[in-house]
Amino acid sequence: MAEYVVVHELVHLHEPHHTPIFWRRLERAMPDYEQRKGWLARHGVEVEGV
């Protein structure tokens, strides 16, 4: 699941804020990001501030 964090941070290089553009770019880069984010949350990893 480290891929989620890495891709999330790489997308931040192009879009520093969690705007709709950011989320569209993240979805294009990692289509299953919601599943990964959910898995991390279920296992006690907070990803909203990442």
HELIX and SHEET records of a PDB file:
HELIX    1   1 ALA A    2  HIS A   14  1                                  13    
HELIX    2   2 PRO A   20  ALA A   29  1                                  10    
HELIX    3   3 TYR A   33  ARG A   42  1                                  10    
END                                                                             
